[in-house]
């Protein structure tokens, strides 16, 4: 099979290489460290960045307008991407089959691993203390929260996780973790050395942000709009890191190979009798 890979970061480079190593023909345009091939009139199998768009452009160093992408697809095209938003409808209007892999399994769970490892890397790089013995709060107990909490616990951090569902609270306690309620924080917030947010909805108010220890490092892992106000944190010089897209930044080879393999698996499922 022939695939076209457009734009993106290092993940798309490794995705292209994974496809090549799997025996497929791969042509690229705007992919970092890959040779550009002029776009043909028609592309049958198109792989966009993950996530795909930033406004009217494809994500990546090369500013490729989505309007230009639309000129190279039609009703016989299949397009893979993530978080396509309104561009999904535009692609479908051209007749393309659109496969938005954001939030699909097993890619979502697999991507939680480099996200958790990247968060731990950031925590170690930006503080003068060890994670061993540090008081860590993980807000949210979804895929990323579960994996991150387990890895922090394995490093001998003192981990508290927050959730809203009684089943999640019970599971966390069964894993040997301390628990609290998301948004309420009955045990207080001033005790923590690190707070990792994984919830893409407001979970820390301005009043709660004011309650943090000045030395606490707050790491935002959730997608937009995130769990707290970036503007407020900057204005009040809180110790914060905003870390979207960690798989692409910290483990692009792993993340890119996962993305490409999920594209291949998606094709196999569609072709299965």
NUMINU-103693 format. One line per 3 residues: number of its first residue (from 1); their letters; for each residue x, y, z of C-alpha. Coordinates in steps of 0.25 Angstrom, whole numbers. Example, Ala and Ser with C-alpha at 12.3 -4.5 7.8 and 13.67 -1.06 7.14 Angstrom:
BEGIN
1) as) 49:-18:31; 55:-4:29 $
// end
This chain:
BEGIN
1) xxx) 0:0:0; 4:14:-2; 2:25:9 $
4) xxx) 4:40:9; 9:46:22; 7:61:23 $
7) xxx) 13:71:34; 14:69:48; 25:67:58 $
10) xxx) 35:56:60; 24:46:62; 20:47:48 $
13) xxx) 34:44:44; 35:32:52; 21:28:47 $
16) xxx) 26:29:33; 38:20:36; 29:10:43 $
19) xxx) 20:9:31; 33:7:22; 38:-4:31 $
22) xxx) 25:-11:30; 27:-12:15; 18:0:10 $
25) xxx) 22:11:1; 22:25:8; 23:39:2 $
28) xxx) 24:51:11; 22:66:10; 25:75:22 $
31) xxx) 30:64:31; 42:68:39; 55:61:34 $
34) xxx) 48:54:23; 49:58:8; 38:65:2 $
37) xxx) 31:59:-10; 21:69:-18; 7:66:-15 $
40) xxx) 0:58:-26; -14:62:-31; -21:51:-23 $
43) xxx) -17:44:-10; -23:31:-7; -18:28:7 $
46) xxx) -14:41:15; -8:42:29; -9:55:36 $
49) xxx) -2:59:49; -7:55:63; -14:64:67 $
52) xxx) -16:69:53; -20:84:52; -16:97:58 $
55) xxx) -27:106:53; -27:106:38; -13:100:37 $
58) xxx) -8:86:39; 1:84:52; 15:84:50 $
61) xxx) 27:93:46; 22:94:31; 10:103:30 $
64) xxx) 1:94:21; -13:100:20; -24:90:22 $
67) xxx) -31:97:10; -19:91:1; -21:78:7 $
70) xxx) -35:78:3; -30:79:-12; -24:66:-12 $
73) xxx) -35:57:-6; -48:52:-12; -58:41:-10 $
76) xxx) -48:30:-11; -38:35:-1; -37:31:14 $
79) xxx) -31:41:23; -26:38:37; -23:48:48 $
82) xxx) -27:53:62; -36:64:67; -40:69:53 $
85) xxx) -51:77:59; -59:85:48; -49:80:37 $
88) xxx) -54:66:38; -68:71:32; -60:78:21 $
91) xxx) -52:65:18; -65:57:18; -72:68:9 $
94) xxx) -61:64:-1; -65:50:0; -54:45:8 $
97) xxx) -55:34:18; -49:41:31; -43:32:42 $
100) xxx) -41:41:54; -33:32:64; -33:42:76 $
103) xxx) -40:35:88; -40:22:81; -34:9:87 $
106) xxx) -23:4:88; -16:17:84; -22:25:95 $
109) xxx) -17:16:106; -4:13:99; -1:28:98 $
112) xxx) -4:30:113; 9:23:116; 19:33:109 $
115) xxx) 10:44:115; 12:39:129; 27:37:127 $
118) xxx) 28:50:121; 21:57:132; 31:50:142 $
121) xxx) 43:54:134; 38:69:134; 36:68:149 $
124) xxx) 50:63:151; 56:73:142; 49:85:148 $
127) xxx) 50:83:163; 62:82:173; 56:70:180 $
130) xxx) 54:55:178; 41:49:175; 44:39:185 $
133) xxx) 37:43:198; 30:55:190; 16:58:193 $
136) xxx) 9:57:179; -6:60:175; -11:54:162 $
139) xxx) -24:60:159; -33:50:151; -32:35:150 $
142) xxx) -34:32:136; -24:26:127; -13:36:129 $
145) xxx) -16:37:144; -16:22:146; -3:20:139 $
148) xxx) 4:33:145; 0:30:159; 5:15:158 $
151) xxx) 19:20:153; 20:31:164; 16:21:174 $
154) xxx) 27:12:168; 37:23:171; 33:23:185 $
157) xxx) 26:37:184; 14:39:194; 3:39:184 $
160) xxx) -11:44:186; -21:43:174; -34:50:172 $
163) xxx) -47:45:166; -62:47:166; -67:32:164 $
166) xxx) -67:23:176; -62:12:168; -50:20:164 $
169) xxx) -47:24:179; -49:9:183; -39:5:172 $
172) xxx) -29:15:175; -29:11:190; -28:-4:186 $
175) xxx) -15:0:179; -9:6:192; -12:21:188 $
178) xxx) -17:32:196; -30:38:191; -38:51:191 $
181) xxx) -50:57:183; -47:65:170; -50:79:171 $
184) xxx) -52:79:186; -39:74:192; -43:71:206 $
187) xxx) -29:68:211; -24:82:206; -15:86:195 $
190) xxx) -4:93:202; 3:80:206; 7:76:192 $
193) xxx) 21:77:185; 15:73:171; 1:74:165 $
196) xxx) -2:67:152; -15:70:145; -21:61:135 $
199) xxx) -35:66:135; -39:75:123; -49:83:131 $
202) xxx) -48:93:142; -43:86:154; -35:97:161 $
205) xxx) -41:110:164; -33:123:166; -36:122:181 $
208) xxx) -30:108:181; -18:112:173; -15:122:183 $
211) xxx) -15:111:194; -3:104:187; 10:104:194 $
214) xxx) 20:114:186; 29:102:184; 19:93:178 $
217) xxx) 21:90:163; 7:89:156; 8:81:143 $
220) xxx) -4:82:133; -5:70:125; -20:71:120 $
223) xxx) -24:76:106; -31:89:104; -37:96:112 $
226) xxx) -29:89:123; -32:89:138; -28:103:142 $
229) xxx) -26:117:137; -12:118:130; -14:133:130 $
232) xxx) -16:134:145; -4:125:147; 5:134:139 $
235) xxx) 0:147:145; 2:142:159; 16:135:155 $
238) xxx) 11:121:160; 21:110:158; 14:104:146 $
241) xxx) 17:95:134; 8:94:122; 11:81:115 $
244) xxx) 2:77:104; 7:67:94; 17:60:103 $
247) xxx) 17:47:94; 22:55:83; 32:63:91 $
250) xxx) 37:52:100; 36:39:93; 33:42:78 $
253) xxx) 38:29:73; 29:21:82; 17:30:79 $
256) xxx) 19:31:64; 20:16:63; 8:14:71 $
259) xxx) 0:24:62; 5:17:50; 1:3:55 $
262) xxx) -12:7:59; -15:12:45; -10:-1:39 $
265) xxx) -19:-8:50; -31:0:46; -29:-4:31 $
268) xxx) -29:-18:35; -42:-17:43; -49:-10:31 $
271) xxx) -44:-21:21; -47:-33:30; -59:-41:25 $
// end
